[in-house]
Every structure is written in structure tokens, then in C-alpha cells.
Amino acid sequence: MLASHAEGEPMQDDMPAAPSAAPRQVVPQQVSASAWFVQGDTALGSKANRNFISNAGFVVTPAGVVVIDALGSPQLARELIAAIHGITPQPITHVIVTHYHADHIYGLQEFRKVGAQIIANRHAADYLHSETATNRLAASRVDLAPWVDVDTHIVPPDRWLDGSEDLEVGGVRFMIRPVGPAHTPEDQVIFVPSEGVLFAGDVVFRGRVPYVGQADSQHWIAALDELLKLHPRVLVPGHGPKSTTAREDLELTRDYLTYLRQAMRQAALDMTPFEEAYAATDWSRFEHLPLFKAANRMNAYNTYILMESQVK
């Protein structure tokens, strides 16, 4: 049975984070004439990395700045806002949330303070009022202090989207497209055709093994096939560096999910115990990827349980 919402990266006490020599800074990287992004650590959230483990993007238009995702703490969001103001005097008018996982949304309160309209997919509504969200925030206030603390809260959007929508700001078109249920029920991507840039959220993990959790991996695979049809010049994933080889990166995430399903489905059909099936599976194509050891066993186990429920 799929969970109603697969919460994002495991907490710090669930799996060890990759070590970091010094905290990564919020430094914008330009990806096209008007689009930028900031890149988080390839690691799990910790006090040491300030929960800066996800990416956020922004596009500067003649009428304002549109931001995609808000990072994993209020402090990081404040630094992102300062970085944007260092590039343009334009106000921040909108924040589009790709999905409501902690590492992407704990900075939203700072964007609300500067008057930005927050936009999200309606499928996130159940999560916002869930025990999972409450417990996650409570744990984060301990595990990620002082970056996440009692003053950090979950911010609902100002505007819910029920499907595809085009947002136009300063003559720039933002194609907001729902692709969930995939990584989460509320996944949505943002394509800026004038820039050829796709902000893919956590539907694409680049340069690392994705965290699958209890996600709808079958629909996730179908979503990646649809994104391939956009032919973006640049892809900004939810985690990892930007990509100018978007097709290869979309295909890598898709192929990993497909392989998980195929291997674990066969094991479920054969009634092979999980540990035996996991040990017998050839992971050589993916085991070189960062966080493979941290995430792959959990991904495989959750997929095995899912496949068991489907073959019965």
C-alpha cells in the first residue's frame, strides 16, 4: 500500500550524511540568459550543512523574479533572497513549489515576508495538515538546530493549482506542469521555453541515487518519459548539478526506477526473500553513484514491498 505522501530525504538519524569539509554557500549559477540556480550538497540534511541539500532556481523578468523552491531553512532562504537582490533590483513576485518536502519548503516563510505569491499543486494539501508533516518539523527543530527552530513553520501556498497552468510574468512564460504522483503526489515541474530551462524538482536526481521511499515509481517513470518530449537545453534537478545533457539524466533516473521495479518484481513473483534477492541483484550500473550505499537498500526494500502487493 502506498503512503499518502512519501516524505523526502531520511532524517539524519536514519542514515549517515556524507561528510562536508565546510558549509556550502548559497551562490547563484547562471544557466541561461535570465535563469539561475543554487546547488545544495550531495548529502543528507545535517547541522553541519545547514540542511542545504536541495536546489532552488530563479528567473529574472522585466516585471519581477520568479523563484522555484525555497530551500531547507529560513536562513538559507534569506541568503537566497540576498543573492537575488545582488543580481537584480526587481522584486520577487512568485515562488513556485515543486513539492512539499522539508528540504525544499522550510524557507517559504522568508519569501512570504517579502511579498511573493506562493504557488503549489493542490495534492500537497493533505500533507500540509498531516501528522507526518508535524512530526518531521518537530524532529528537524532538534536535528537541524539552529537552522530549523521553533520559529520555523510550514507555510501553505497562496494559490493552489489543480492541473497544468501557464504563468506569465514580464512577458516570460512559465509552463507549470503536474507530473505526480511520482516522487510525491504533488510533483510539478516548471519549463521556461524562452530559456529552454526545465526546473524538474525531485522528479530528477542528478549525479546521485534518488530517494524513492514509497513513491509511485510506475507513474514516476511515465512522467520522465513525458519530460523527455520537452527537449530542454538545460535541466535543473532538485538535487545535483545542472545538466546540459538533459536526455541522459532523465533517462538515468528513469532507468534506475525501471530496474528497481523489474528486479524486485521478479523476486516477489519467485517469492524470494528480500535479503536474498537484494544480494543476488546486479547493481553495477548504479553502485558508483553518490549515496548509493545510503539509499539503495531502502529504495529496493520499499519497491519489493510494493511489488509484493501488486503480484498477490
Secondary structure, 3 states (H helix, E strand, C coil): CCCCCCCCCCCCCCCCCCCCCCCCCCCCEECCCCEEEECCCCCCCCCCCCCCCCCEEEEEECCEEEEECCCCCHHHHHHHHHHHHCCCCCCEEEEECCCCCHHHHCCHHHHHHCCCEEEEEHHHHHHHCCHHHHHHHHHHHHHCCCCCCCCCCCCCCCEEECCCEEEEECCEEEEEEECCCCCCCCCEEEEECCCCEEEEEEEEECCCCCCCCCCCHHHHHHHHHHHHCCCCCEEEEEECCCECCHHHHHHHHHHHHHHHHHHHHHHHHCCCCHHHHHHHCCCCCCCCCCCHHHHHHHHHHHHHHHHHHHHC
